[in-house]
Amino acid sequence: MEGGAVRRMPIGSTLITASLAVACAGSPPPAVPSPAQPGANPPTTVTPAAAPTRDSTSATLVPAGFGTLRQEDIAIVLETSGVRISAIPLDESVIRTLAPDSYRVLRSYREEHRQRATQRASMHGIREPRIWYVRFDGLAPDAHFVPTDLTVTSGGRDFRPVDVVPLTSGFGEQRLQPRETQRGLLIFDEAVDPSQPLVVSVGIVRNVDWDYSGAAILKKLDNERASIRARASARP
């Protein structure tokens, strides 16, 4: 340029240049996801929780692991000719009062055989069976026992097991020698309610300990639940 003269661009050229600048400054191209880095954690998949069983959903349940009772503290015991019978309902509300080791053992029996028990109960029109743990101890030579002879009276109705699940190998022989033990699970109708007084009998032998009177089992369970809540609330 001579003499400091300013060179002017034509107006049309100025507009074209501005339009190109605006077009270039438009929306950025879509982001391209970067490949997964080696060692990176995959997206977390949330698995729905299994549906809880009916007796584990009660708002009155005490927390597990704080109980102190022994199995013999809550067992319903009967003695017939040559056989000692001990029975315990395996409802969660009952077995959570037991000491942790006993709770885990009885709960494992129930959960391990729950599907089998449910399938067998469904054949009798029972959707949510009550599962009981039963133990037979021999007191005399060649003592005979019949698991389905056990009768539970609940709400004025008598119930017998609709089926039996053996836990020990010789359970099906139904014979005992002195100091021999056989164990199994009894499957009852869902109407058997262990939160209410029960009468358990074999033949003419009856046990009415599942009650609230005196030192009966239901009262013992209620007292232990109160103690468990106190222990649990005191735990950080």
FIKE-941434 format. One record per residue (C-alpha): residue number from 1; residue in one letter; chain; x, y, z. Coordinates in steps of 0.2 Angstrom, whole numbers, plus 5000, padded with zeros to 4 digits. Layout:
<nr: NUM rest: A kette: A u: X v: Y w: Z>
...
// end
This chain:
<nr: 1 rest: M kette: A u: 5000 v: 5000 w: 5000>
<nr: 2 rest: E kette: A u: 5006 v: 5017 w: 4996>
<nr: 3 rest: G kette: A u: 5004 v: 5032 w: 5007>
<nr: 4 rest: G kette: A u: 4996 v: 5023 w: 5021>
<nr: 5 rest: A kette: A u: 4980 v: 5019 w: 5011>
<nr: 6 rest: V kette: A u: 4968 v: 5006 w: 5018>
<nr: 7 rest: R kette: A u: 4963 v: 4993 w: 5006>
<nr: 8 rest: R kette: A u: 4944 v: 4989 w: 5007>
<nr: 9 rest: M kette: A u: 4936 v: 4973 w: 5004>
<nr: 10 rest: P kette: A u: 4920 v: 4972 w: 4994>
<nr: 11 rest: I kette: A u: 4904 v: 4971 w: 5004>
<nr: 12 rest: G kette: A u: 4899 v: 4955 w: 4996>
<nr: 13 rest: S kette: A u: 4915 v: 4946 w: 5000>
<nr: 14 rest: T kette: A u: 4914 v: 4952 w: 5019>
<nr: 15 rest: L kette: A u: 4896 v: 4944 w: 5020>
<nr: 16 rest: I kette: A u: 4902 v: 4927 w: 5012>
<nr: 17 rest: T kette: A u: 4917 v: 4927 w: 5024>
<nr: 18 rest: A kette: A u: 4906 v: 4930 w: 5040>
<nr: 19 rest: S kette: A u: 4893 v: 4916 w: 5034>
<nr: 20 rest: L kette: A u: 4907 v: 4904 w: 5033>
<nr: 21 rest: A kette: A u: 4914 v: 4908 w: 5050>
<nr: 22 rest: V kette: A u: 4896 v: 4905 w: 5058>
<nr: 23 rest: A kette: A u: 4894 v: 4889 w: 5049>
<nr: 24 rest: C kette: A u: 4911 v: 4883 w: 5055>
<nr: 25 rest: A kette: A u: 4906 v: 4888 w: 5073>
<nr: 26 rest: G kette: A u: 4890 v: 4878 w: 5073>
<nr: 27 rest: S kette: A u: 4885 v: 4863 w: 5084>
<nr: 28 rest: P kette: A u: 4900 v: 4851 w: 5088>
<nr: 29 rest: P kette: A u: 4900 v: 4834 w: 5080>
<nr: 30 rest: P kette: A u: 4892 v: 4820 w: 5091>
<nr: 31 rest: A kette: A u: 4904 v: 4813 w: 5104>
<nr: 32 rest: V kette: A u: 4911 v: 4796 w: 5100>
<nr: 33 rest: P kette: A u: 4912 v: 4785 w: 5115>
<nr: 34 rest: S kette: A u: 4929 v: 4780 w: 5119>
<nr: 35 rest: P kette: A u: 4934 v: 4762 w: 5120>
<nr: 36 rest: A kette: A u: 4934 v: 4754 w: 5137>
<nr: 37 rest: Q kette: A u: 4950 v: 4755 w: 5145>
<nr: 38 rest: P kette: A u: 4959 v: 4739 w: 5150>
<nr: 39 rest: G kette: A u: 4955 v: 4735 w: 5168>
<nr: 40 rest: A kette: A u: 4940 v: 4747 w: 5169>
<nr: 41 rest: N kette: A u: 4925 v: 4741 w: 5179>
<nr: 42 rest: P kette: A u: 4910 v: 4735 w: 5169>
<nr: 43 rest: P kette: A u: 4893 v: 4744 w: 5172>
<nr: 44 rest: T kette: A u: 4885 v: 4738 w: 5188>
<nr: 45 rest: T kette: A u: 4870 v: 4726 w: 5186>
<nr: 46 rest: V kette: A u: 4857 v: 4726 w: 5199>
<nr: 47 rest: T kette: A u: 4849 v: 4709 w: 5203>
<nr: 48 rest: P kette: A u: 4832 v: 4710 w: 5210>
<nr: 49 rest: A kette: A u: 4831 v: 4703 w: 5228>
<nr: 50 rest: A kette: A u: 4823 v: 4686 w: 5230>
<nr: 51 rest: A kette: A u: 4805 v: 4687 w: 5237>
<nr: 52 rest: P kette: A u: 4805 v: 4685 w: 5256>
<nr: 53 rest: T kette: A u: 4795 v: 4671 w: 5263>
<nr: 54 rest: R kette: A u: 4779 v: 4675 w: 5272>
<nr: 55 rest: D kette: A u: 4785 v: 4672 w: 5290>
<nr: 56 rest: S kette: A u: 4801 v: 4683 w: 5287>
<nr: 57 rest: T kette: A u: 4791 v: 4699 w: 5282>
<nr: 58 rest: S kette: A u: 4783 v: 4703 w: 5299>
<nr: 59 rest: A kette: A u: 4787 v: 4720 w: 5306>
<nr: 60 rest: T kette: A u: 4788 v: 4712 w: 5323>
<nr: 61 rest: L kette: A u: 4803 v: 4701 w: 5319>
<nr: 62 rest: V kette: A u: 4818 v: 4703 w: 5330>
<nr: 63 rest: P kette: A u: 4835 v: 4704 w: 5321>
<nr: 64 rest: A kette: A u: 4844 v: 4688 w: 5319>
<nr: 65 rest: G kette: A u: 4860 v: 4684 w: 5328>
<nr: 66 rest: F kette: A u: 4855 v: 4691 w: 5345>
<nr: 67 rest: G kette: A u: 4846 v: 4676 w: 5353>
<nr: 68 rest: T kette: A u: 4852 v: 4665 w: 5367>
<nr: 69 rest: L kette: A u: 4840 v: 4651 w: 5369>
<nr: 70 rest: R kette: A u: 4844 v: 4633 w: 5366>
<nr: 71 rest: Q kette: A u: 4834 v: 4621 w: 5355>
<nr: 72 rest: E kette: A u: 4829 v: 4611 w: 5371>
<nr: 73 rest: D kette: A u: 4822 v: 4628 w: 5378>
<nr: 74 rest: I kette: A u: 4809 v: 4629 w: 5364>
<nr: 75 rest: A kette: A u: 4806 v: 4611 w: 5359>
<nr: 76 rest: I kette: A u: 4790 v: 4602 w: 5361>
<nr: 77 rest: V kette: A u: 4794 v: 4585 w: 5369>
<nr: 78 rest: L kette: A u: 4784 v: 4569 w: 5370>
<nr: 79 rest: E kette: A u: 4789 v: 4552 w: 5376>
<nr: 80 rest: T kette: A u: 4780 v: 4537 w: 5369>
<nr: 81 rest: S kette: A u: 4785 v: 4518 w: 5371>
<nr: 82 rest: G kette: A u: 4803 v: 4518 w: 5368>
<nr: 83 rest: V kette: A u: 4805 v: 4535 w: 5359>
<nr: 84 rest: R kette: A u: 4808 v: 4553 w: 5364>
<nr: 85 rest: I kette: A u: 4801 v: 4565 w: 5351>
<nr: 86 rest: S kette: A u: 4806 v: 4584 w: 5350>
<nr: 87 rest: A kette: A u: 4798 v: 4596 w: 5338>
<nr: 88 rest: I kette: A u: 4801 v: 4614 w: 5333>
<nr: 89 rest: P kette: A u: 4792 v: 4625 w: 5321>
<nr: 90 rest: L kette: A u: 4805 v: 4632 w: 5309>
<nr: 91 rest: D kette: A u: 4796 v: 4649 w: 5307>
<nr: 92 rest: E kette: A u: 4808 v: 4663 w: 5307>
<nr: 93 rest: S kette: A u: 4799 v: 4672 w: 5321>
<nr: 94 rest: V kette: A u: 4803 v: 4656 w: 5332>
<nr: 95 rest: I kette: A u: 4821 v: 4651 w: 5327>
<nr: 96 rest: R kette: A u: 4828 v: 4669 w: 5328>
<nr: 97 rest: T kette: A u: 4827 v: 4668 w: 5347>
<nr: 98 rest: L kette: A u: 4840 v: 4654 w: 5347>
<nr: 99 rest: A kette: A u: 4858 v: 4656 w: 5349>
<nr: 100 rest: P kette: A u: 4867 v: 4660 w: 5333>
<nr: 101 rest: D kette: A u: 4874 v: 4643 w: 5330>
<nr: 102 rest: S kette: A u: 4857 v: 4634 w: 5333>
<nr: 103 rest: Y kette: A u: 4848 v: 4647 w: 5322>
<nr: 104 rest: R kette: A u: 4860 v: 4644 w: 5307>
<nr: 105 rest: V kette: A u: 4858 v: 4625 w: 5308>
<nr: 106 rest: L kette: A u: 4839 v: 4625 w: 5309>
<nr: 107 rest: R kette: A u: 4838 v: 4639 w: 5296>
<nr: 108 rest: S kette: A u: 4849 v: 4629 w: 5284>
<nr: 109 rest: Y kette: A u: 4838 v: 4614 w: 5286>
<nr: 110 rest: R kette: A u: 4823 v: 4624 w: 5281>
<nr: 111 rest: E kette: A u: 4831 v: 4633 w: 5266>
<nr: 112 rest: E kette: A u: 4840 v: 4618 w: 5259>
<nr: 113 rest: H kette: A u: 4823 v: 4608 w: 5258>
<nr: 114 rest: R kette: A u: 4811 v: 4623 w: 5256>
<nr: 115 rest: Q kette: A u: 4808 v: 4620 w: 5237>
<nr: 116 rest: R kette: A u: 4806 v: 4601 w: 5240>
<nr: 117 rest: A kette: A u: 4794 v: 4604 w: 5254>
<nr: 118 rest: T kette: A u: 4784 v: 4617 w: 5244>
<nr: 119 rest: Q kette: A u: 4782 v: 4605 w: 5229>
<nr: 120 rest: R kette: A u: 4776 v: 4591 w: 5240>
<nr: 121 rest: A kette: A u: 4764 v: 4603 w: 5249>
<nr: 122 rest: S kette: A u: 4757 v: 4610 w: 5233>
<nr: 123 rest: M kette: A u: 4751 v: 4592 w: 5229>
<nr: 124 rest: H kette: A u: 4739 v: 4594 w: 5244>
<nr: 125 rest: G kette: A u: 4734 v: 4611 w: 5239>
<nr: 126 rest: I kette: A u: 4745 v: 4620 w: 5251>
<nr: 127 rest: R kette: A u: 4754 v: 4635 w: 5244>
<nr: 128 rest: E kette: A u: 4764 v: 4641 w: 5260>
<nr: 129 rest: P kette: A u: 4768 v: 4626 w: 5270>
<nr: 130 rest: R kette: A u: 4773 v: 4626 w: 5289>
<nr: 131 rest: I kette: A u: 4790 v: 4617 w: 5291>
<nr: 132 rest: W kette: A u: 4794 v: 4609 w: 5307>
<nr: 133 rest: Y kette: A u: 4810 v: 4601 w: 5313>
<nr: 134 rest: V kette: A u: 4808 v: 4584 w: 5322>
<nr: 135 rest: R kette: A u: 4820 v: 4573 w: 5331>
<nr: 136 rest: F kette: A u: 4817 v: 4555 w: 5337>
<nr: 137 rest: D kette: A u: 4828 v: 4548 w: 5350>
<nr: 138 rest: G kette: A u: 4828 v: 4529 w: 5354>
<nr: 139 rest: L kette: A u: 4825 v: 4524 w: 5372>
<nr: 140 rest: A kette: A u: 4823 v: 4506 w: 5370>
<nr: 141 rest: P kette: A u: 4829 v: 4492 w: 5358>
<nr: 142 rest: D kette: A u: 4819 v: 4491 w: 5341>
<nr: 143 rest: A kette: A u: 4808 v: 4506 w: 5346>
<nr: 144 rest: H kette: A u: 4796 v: 4510 w: 5332>
<nr: 145 rest: F kette: A u: 4791 v: 4528 w: 5327>
<nr: 146 rest: V kette: A u: 4779 v: 4535 w: 5314>
<nr: 147 rest: P kette: A u: 4782 v: 4553 w: 5309>
<nr: 148 rest: T kette: A u: 4765 v: 4556 w: 5302>
<nr: 149 rest: D kette: A u: 4757 v: 4551 w: 5319>
<nr: 150 rest: L kette: A u: 4762 v: 4568 w: 5326>
<nr: 151 rest: T kette: A u: 4746 v: 4579 w: 5327>
<nr: 152 rest: V kette: A u: 4746 v: 4598 w: 5330>
<nr: 153 rest: T kette: A u: 4730 v: 4606 w: 5336>
<nr: 154 rest: S kette: A u: 4729 v: 4624 w: 5330>
<nr: 155 rest: G kette: A u: 4714 v: 4636 w: 5331>
<nr: 156 rest: G kette: A u: 4703 v: 4621 w: 5336>
<nr: 157 rest: R kette: A u: 4708 v: 4610 w: 5321>
<nr: 158 rest: D kette: A u: 4719 v: 4595 w: 5321>
<nr: 159 rest: F kette: A u: 4733 v: 4594 w: 5308>
<nr: 160 rest: R kette: A u: 4744 v: 4580 w: 5303>
<nr: 161 rest: P kette: A u: 4760 v: 4581 w: 5292>
<nr: 162 rest: V kette: A u: 4755 v: 4580 w: 5274>
<nr: 163 rest: D kette: A u: 4773 v: 4574 w: 5270>
<nr: 164 rest: V kette: A u: 4790 v: 4571 w: 5278>
<nr: 165 rest: V kette: A u: 4807 v: 4575 w: 5272>
<nr: 166 rest: P kette: A u: 4821 v: 4564 w: 5280>
<nr: 167 rest: L kette: A u: 4837 v: 4572 w: 5286>
<nr: 168 rest: T kette: A u: 4846 v: 4557 w: 5291>
<nr: 169 rest: S kette: A u: 4849 v: 4541 w: 5281>
<nr: 170 rest: G kette: A u: 4840 v: 4529 w: 5292>
<nr: 171 rest: F kette: A u: 4824 v: 4539 w: 5294>
<nr: 172 rest: G kette: A u: 4814 v: 4529 w: 5283>
<nr: 173 rest: E kette: A u: 4816 v: 4513 w: 5292>
<nr: 174 rest: Q kette: A u: 4807 v: 4520 w: 5307>
<nr: 175 rest: R kette: A u: 4816 v: 4510 w: 5319>
<nr: 176 rest: L kette: A u: 4828 v: 4516 w: 5334>
<nr: 177 rest: Q kette: A u: 4840 v: 4508 w: 5345>
<nr: 178 rest: P kette: A u: 4845 v: 4515 w: 5362>
<nr: 179 rest: R kette: A u: 4854 v: 4532 w: 5360>
<nr: 180 rest: E kette: A u: 4851 v: 4532 w: 5341>
<nr: 181 rest: T kette: A u: 4844 v: 4548 w: 5333>
<nr: 182 rest: Q kette: A u: 4834 v: 4551 w: 5317>
<nr: 183 rest: R kette: A u: 4830 v: 4568 w: 5311>
<nr: 184 rest: G kette: A u: 4818 v: 4575 w: 5298>
<nr: 185 rest: L kette: A u: 4806 v: 4589 w: 5293>
<nr: 186 rest: L kette: A u: 4787 v: 4588 w: 5294>
<nr: 187 rest: I kette: A u: 4777 v: 4598 w: 5282>
<nr: 188 rest: F kette: A u: 4761 v: 4605 w: 5289>
<nr: 189 rest: D kette: A u: 4746 v: 4615 w: 5282>
<nr: 190 rest: E kette: A u: 4749 v: 4634 w: 5282>
<nr: 191 rest: A kette: A u: 4734 v: 4636 w: 5295>
<nr: 192 rest: V kette: A u: 4746 v: 4629 w: 5309>
<nr: 193 rest: D kette: A u: 4750 v: 4645 w: 5318>
<nr: 194 rest: P kette: A u: 4765 v: 4645 w: 5329>
<nr: 195 rest: S kette: A u: 4761 v: 4662 w: 5336>
<nr: 196 rest: Q kette: A u: 4746 v: 4655 w: 5345>
<nr: 197 rest: P kette: A u: 4744 v: 4641 w: 5358>
<nr: 198 rest: L kette: A u: 4747 v: 4624 w: 5351>
<nr: 199 rest: V kette: A u: 4744 v: 4606 w: 5357>
<nr: 200 rest: V kette: A u: 4755 v: 4592 w: 5350>
<nr: 201 rest: S kette: A u: 4750 v: 4574 w: 5353>
<nr: 202 rest: V kette: A u: 4755 v: 4557 w: 5348>
<nr: 203 rest: G kette: A u: 4741 v: 4544 w: 5352>
<nr: 204 rest: I kette: A u: 4736 v: 4548 w: 5369>
<nr: 205 rest: V kette: A u: 4752 v: 4557 w: 5374>
<nr: 206 rest: R kette: A u: 4749 v: 4576 w: 5373>
<nr: 207 rest: N kette: A u: 4760 v: 4591 w: 5376>
<nr: 208 rest: V kette: A u: 4753 v: 4608 w: 5380>
<nr: 209 rest: D kette: A u: 4769 v: 4618 w: 5383>
<nr: 210 rest: W kette: A u: 4767 v: 4629 w: 5367>
<nr: 211 rest: D kette: A u: 4757 v: 4642 w: 5378>
<nr: 212 rest: Y kette: A u: 4758 v: 4658 w: 5388>
<nr: 213 rest: S kette: A u: 4755 v: 4651 w: 5405>
<nr: 214 rest: G kette: A u: 4768 v: 4650 w: 5418>
<nr: 215 rest: A kette: A u: 4785 v: 4646 w: 5410>
<nr: 216 rest: A kette: A u: 4777 v: 4639 w: 5394>
<nr: 217 rest: I kette: A u: 4786 v: 4641 w: 5377>
<nr: 218 rest: L kette: A u: 4776 v: 4656 w: 5370>
<nr: 219 rest: K kette: A u: 4780 v: 4666 w: 5385>
<nr: 220 rest: K kette: A u: 4798 v: 4661 w: 5385>
<nr: 221 rest: L kette: A u: 4799 v: 4667 w: 5367>
<nr: 222 rest: D kette: A u: 4791 v: 4683 w: 5370>
<nr: 223 rest: N kette: A u: 4803 v: 4687 w: 5385>
<nr: 224 rest: E kette: A u: 4818 v: 4682 w: 5374>
<nr: 225 rest: R kette: A u: 4812 v: 4694 w: 5359>
<nr: 226 rest: A kette: A u: 4811 v: 4708 w: 5372>
<nr: 227 rest: S kette: A u: 4829 v: 4704 w: 5377>
<nr: 228 rest: I kette: A u: 4835 v: 4703 w: 5359>
<nr: 229 rest: R kette: A u: 4827 v: 4720 w: 5355>
<nr: 230 rest: A kette: A u: 4836 v: 4728 w: 5370>
<nr: 231 rest: R kette: A u: 4853 v: 4720 w: 5365>
<nr: 232 rest: A kette: A u: 4851 v: 4725 w: 5347>
<nr: 233 rest: S kette: A u: 4847 v: 4743 w: 5351>
<nr: 234 rest: A kette: A u: 4862 v: 4744 w: 5363>
<nr: 235 rest: R kette: A u: 4874 v: 4738 w: 5349>
<nr: 236 rest: P kette: A u: 4882 v: 4752 w: 5339>
// end
